[in-house]
Amino acid sequence: MNNKLNNYLIINYTKVLFNAILLSFCLGLILNLFEEVEFFKNTEESLLLPVILTLSYIPNLIFVNLMPFIVFCSAMWFFITIKHNNELLTLKVFGYSNAKVITLIGLISFIWGLLILILINPITSDMVKFYEKTKSNYSKDTDHLVTINRNGVWIKERKNNDLYIVNADRLENNFLMDVSINIISEDILIKKRIEAEKANILLNNWDIKNLKIFNFDKTGNVEIENKDHIEFISFYNVEKLNSLFKNLDTISFIELLTKSENLIIRGYEKSTISEKINSFFALPFFLALMTILAAIFTINNRNSNNINYLMIAVLTCAVIYYMKDLSVALGKSDRISPEISIWIPIIIISLINSIGLLQINEK
């Protein structure tokens, strides 16, 4: 009998969860499609390409970024249903306490999180990689190009009819190391070359110190200047470079674990990789805790008004989202460790759940 009841709870919760995922996917498809159509509106591409790109982008958004909130809403709907149908009372007759039902559904969410990491995330990361590569090919801003490869960091910019080619050995925190900036005229002649050990690119006004400037005239003669400091205005800063070429959504959880050293050599920050790995490890726990939290709100609430449940769900998701955002911001500003910033919301929700489960057990 217990196996039948377990299967009944698991199957019904899984149905609710997959229906919520399907609904989220449809909403995401509609909303993101407008953005992609707007991007391609002045090209000769058909509607098929925006649809393909949307289908490539949405799965990662849903399965990795939004899944905790989808699970929360699904669990809330599931517990509302069995509560209104008096199934909780029936389950108690067969020896199922509230805590046992919640634990079972929380375990299903935890296992679902593991499946996302092992089976789904490698696929969604490849889809994001395809999305970014395809969309970059249609970028109109050809005067500003960046690439990071085994030969270092390469940046191309055009300003005042001059072409600026920046090459650096690597990106290290806020600095480009072993920097060389070539300024080429519209006649394809080198006007100037700037060389320095490093350049601070935290802002768009790069701070370059202890540099040499090679000035070339039209006859090929070179005049060398040594300067302590100059400011170089660029379209790019460290945040822009990180967002363009260090999107860890293109790298799966398994790759982060097995190839982290190679990624650091390629210029990825060790703290950023560690933060992403911890966020992946936290996902199954986050899903389980959100399930338990939804159960606590539903079972402890004696009001049967569905509007109240909806308001609770929306407010809870908003509070948790901003709590996560604040914690990550503290980590990025070095107020706390980036790794700890991932686990702080998990710890807070765990404490809230502990109090809520004690109250439920008393009923």
C-alpha angles and dihedrals in degrees: 000000000000091000091051092050091047091051090047093053094043095048094046094047091046090052091052091047095050092046089053091049091050091049091048090048092053092048092047091048093053096044097044093044090065090055093049093047089051090052093052098036094108095046130082093242119124124236089264094079095054088048092051092048092048091050088051095050105040100062094062091046092052103037098041111021105030102028096098090058093043089052091048093053092043093051091047092052091046094052092044089055098049091042094052091045090052089238091136089063091048091050090052089058088060092049100266112139122200090253092053092052092047092048092052094050091043089053090053089053090049092052089047088055091053091050090052091054097045105033111016105035096062088056096045092047090055089048091053089049090053090047094053095044093048095046093046089058089062096046111131095203096088091151088071115052133158134186133175117199142137089294092060134250119336124190127181121194134166120212130165092350090304124115117226118202113188121191126180133173093232147331112255117181104302095343137089106214125217094006127196122182118191118193112202125189125227086259088064092250124135108244100174143356125202121199127186140155092240144350126211105228099175088120133028087257098074115212109220119182136184095016141158122224119203111200115197123198126202092265092057098254116143128216116193123209128188115209133178096213144359136168118232117196113217138174088232135066132174094273092053093048091049093049094047102044108014102058101148090195085082090061120071126228091251092051091050090055097044102034104033093118092053090049091053090051089052089057105269113140115249092223092052092051091046091050092051093048090051091049089054092048089049094052099084091046091047092052092049093048093048088052092052091046091053090050092050093051092047102043095040092049112089094186111100095199109124091205089063091051090050092050091048091051094049095045093046093050090048093049094047092045093053091042089055091045092050092048093050090047090054089051094050091049089054092242087124134006112284089229093052091047089065093054100043094082089046091053093047093049090046091056092048090048092050091057092044094049091052090055092047092049090056091060 
